[in-house]
Amino acid sequence: MTDPTVHDHGPTETKEAILSRRRLIHAAGLGALAAATGPALAQSTANRPSPPTTVTTPPRDFSRQGAPTTYFWDPDVIALDPAFNGLAQPNAAIQRIWTGGLWVEGPAWNAQGQYLVWSDIPRNRQMRWIEDDGHVSVFRAPSGNSNGNSFDFQGRQLSCEHLNRRVVRYELDGSATVLADSFDGKKLNSPNDIVAHPDGSYWFTDPPYGGQLYEGAPDAPGGPSNANGKINPRLGQPPGIGLAKRELPTNTYRIDPSGRVELVVPESQVPDPNGLCFSPDFKRLYIASTGKGPGDTGPGGKGDIHVFDVGADNKLSNGRVFSDCMFDGVNCGPDGLRCDVEGNLWASSNAGRNVGYNGVNVFNPAGKLIGRIRLPEVCGNICFGGPKRNRLFMAASQSIYALYLGTQGAGPG
């Protein structure tokens, strides 16, 4: 029997399924199409009308000026298992708190300053949203085409810079420290995301996505992301940029408290690593493996999530696939990852043009999908924040979305 508290949206098989997308929008507002999450994602909802979705006509207005959802549960917050009902907040709605970016990434919450910072990668800047009045301003420019950001246990901001191929830490006195820019004497590719460990170490991923014009700088002529040399990577860049060539595989690294950089997960185990996070007890490390990047010669990532056991000596073992992120035949490509205090994993979802599958997927520690948050834009990264750390911030393409929850995020950043 279906639990009446589970607010899912089941599949509908009608003759309209063979109609074109445009005719289906006209006939049913696409409510049935986007609400249909298939047997793998939903329970039966017989005799229950499908609520509005992210593809309603006219489109839902997610801004603060938008009309109320009129539903006790936001129609785009979907429980697929009763366990999710204790994590979501029934009377809270998804809100778009800012828009106007080109490709926003790396949201991170500063608990002391009560503000959210994120990267607008192509514009080479970081933005800041202040909790008390919602004011948004440029926080740091240039930012080295920064991608992932986080805060460590001392409240210092950590940033992964595509352009400069390095990881930096902004100190409390306002100075900046380069934490890593090479491994074994070779320049890093384009550090992507970073997380702090209580022992004082930092763990980061190093895929090649910054090796493109839009988000950083391609290799010097002859390098993997500029093999034919037709692109001039020095145009519009400061001196010294555009001279490097990719030298390393796509690995995951650890910076120990002494500053030594060590390889923890090679490309052979997790190709094109992207977002990463620890479980609340730091006994697990999750890593998202994304698609093939510029200059990749191998098959690249498959759009899945991997998990490793973390030993007392920080050695990883028992690596395995946590989720293939395939739902209804759609690859909901993972990017940014965060855990809540219960150990559930929240993963941003990039499903491309598969409307209704972009947003956030929520897994229990066993890897079962228990909930979804649908957004009208591709979601690249997420973080928990707010004074109580019970608000999920979602960096989605050109906008920042926020949703109050019934749980809290684990750890800083």
C-alpha positions, -999 to +999 in steps of 0.1 A: +000+000+000+013+034-009+023+056+021+000+087+019+028+109+031+051+100+002+047+128-023+058+112-056+046+114-091+040+082-109+041+072-146+012+079-169+008+059-201-016+076-225-020+080-263-004+114-260+030+097-255+034+094-292+026+131-298+053+156-304+067+176-275+050+207-287+016+191-291+020+174-257+028+208-241-004+221-257-025+191-246-013+185-211+012+213-201+038+186-200+027+179-164+022+142-171+055+139-190+078+156-165+059+141-135+063+106-149+094+094-132+089+057-141+088+025-121+123+030-108+115+063-093+079+063-083+050+045-066+015+044-079-005+076-079-037+063-093-066+089-092-042+116-081-037+145-105-002+155-113+008+188-098+026+216-117+062+208-126+093+227-137+079+226-172+044+240-166+029+263-192+033+292-184+066+283-167+066+285-129+081+316-114+107+306-088+116+341-078+104+358-046+078+376-067+064+344-080+030+330-070+029+306-041+030+269-049-005+265-033+006+230-023+017+219+012+046+201-004+064+220-032+055+201-063+091+199-074+103+184-041+096+147-046+098+119-020+105+085-035+108+068-001+092+077+033+126+084+047+128+116+026+098+131+044+119+137+075+146+155+054+124+178+034+104+207+049+067+204+040+058+241+041+090+254+023+092+262-014+121+263-038+132+299-044+154+314-070+174+340-049+196+353-078+200+350-115+223+366-141+254+343-142+269+326-172+278+293-155+276+294-117+294+268-096+310+261-063+285+275-037+300+276-002+286+289+031+305+311+055+290+305+089+307+334+106+299+360+080+265+345+072+269+347+035+270+325+005+298+327-020+299+311-055+318+312-087+306+326-120+333+308-139+332+324-174+331+359-159+362+352-138+346+363-106+331+352-073+298+364-061+284+369-025+248+367-012+243+381+023+218+364+045+202+393+063+190+413+033+197+392+003+222+416-012+243+402-040+276+417-051+309+408-067+330+393-040+363+386-058+375+395-093+394+382-110+390+348-094+413+327-116+382+313-132+376+296-099+352+266-098+347+248-065+348+267-032+346+255+004+355+266+039+378+247+062+374+241+100+391+275+107+367+294+085+392+300+057+379+300+021+393+274-003+391+278-040+400+257-071+412+279-099+409+267-135+429+294-151+459+292-128+457+254-124+460+256-087+443+254-053+444+285-030+434+294+005+423+328+015+437+335+050+418+353+078+441+383+075+432+388+038+463+372+023+462+342-001+482+310+000+488+286-029+482+252-015+489+231-046+498+238-082+517+207-092+522+170-085+555+152-091+568+183-107+540+185-133+514+213-135+479+204-124+451+202-150+423+224-135+414+217-099+376+214-096+363+208-061+378+206-026+368+195+008+385+198+042+393+170+067+395+175+105+432+164+105+441+196+086+444+180+052+425+191+020+412+167-007+406+179-042+398+166-077+417+176-109+398+170-141+405+189-173+374+211-177+393+243-173+412+235-205+385+252-226+381+288-237+348+294-218+360+284-183+397+289-183+425+286-209+432+257-234+466+241-235+495+258-253+496+247-290+502+210-293+487+202-259+459+177-255+431+204-255+447+223-283+463+196-304+461+214-338+473+247-322+447+268-339+434+283-307+455+311-292+451+305-254+469+338-245+442+361-259+426+382-233+448+367-205+474+381-182+511+374-188+521+338-183+487+323-190+483+300-220+518+286-219+511+254-200+502+220-215+483+192-198+508+168-182+488+147-157+459+122-157+427+131-141+434+122-105+421+130-070+447+143-045+452+150-008+472+180+006+485+169+040+490+195+068+527+199+059+517+209+023+528+177+006+505+166-023+498+129-026+478+109-051+448+092-034+426+081-063+441+076-098+423+082-130+421+044-135+397+042-106+377+074-110+382+091-144+373+128-147+366+133-109+344+162-101+326+169-068+336+151-037+326+150+000+331+130+032+305+112+052+297+129+085+320+105+104+348+109+077+349+071+072+337+074+036+348+095+006+323+101-022+336+112-057+315+121-087+329+110-120+317+132-149+319+130-186+349+132-210+367+164-207+388+185-232+420+166-241+409+133-227+423+104-247+406+077-227+369+070-224+364+095-197+339+093-168+305+076-171+285+100-150+284+080-119+293+083-082+320+063-065+326+057-028+357+046-008+363+035+028+387+059+046+411+042+070+427+057+101+458+063+081+438+082+054+443+053+030+414+045+008+400+010+002+370-009-011+364+015-040+330+008-057+303+024-077+278+040-053+252+049-080+252+048-118+228+078-117+207+062-144+170+068-138+143+060-163+171+056-189+183+091-182+218+098-170+215+124-142+251+133-144+264+141-109+287+170-101+287+187-067+282+164-036+273+171+000+262+149+030+237+157+056+242+149+093+223+116+089+248+104+062+225+109+032+242+120+000+229+150-019+241+152-055+235+178-081+220+165-113+229+175-149+205+157-172+210+181-201+179+185-222+160+158-202+135+183-187+123+173-152+155+154-143+178+184-136+182+195-100+193+174-070+191+136-063+192+124-027+205+090-017+205+071+016+239+057+027+231+024+010+228+041-024+191+041-027+175+071-043+150+085-018+142+120-031+145+145-059+145+182-062+136+194-097+149+227-111+143+244-144+181+247-150+210+222-150+224+220-115+262+220-112+268+222-074+252+225-040+260+233-004+242+235+029+240+269+047+219+294+066+223+301+103+210+267+112+227+250+082+193+237+072+190+255+038+202+238+006+218+262-019+219+251-055+241+266-082+222+259-114+234+271-147+227+309-146+209+310-112+211+303-075+182+284-058+175+278-022+153+254-002+148+251+036+150+215+048+142+194+079+178+184+083+213+200+085+243+197+063+274+180+078+308+197+081+319+232+070+317+245+035 
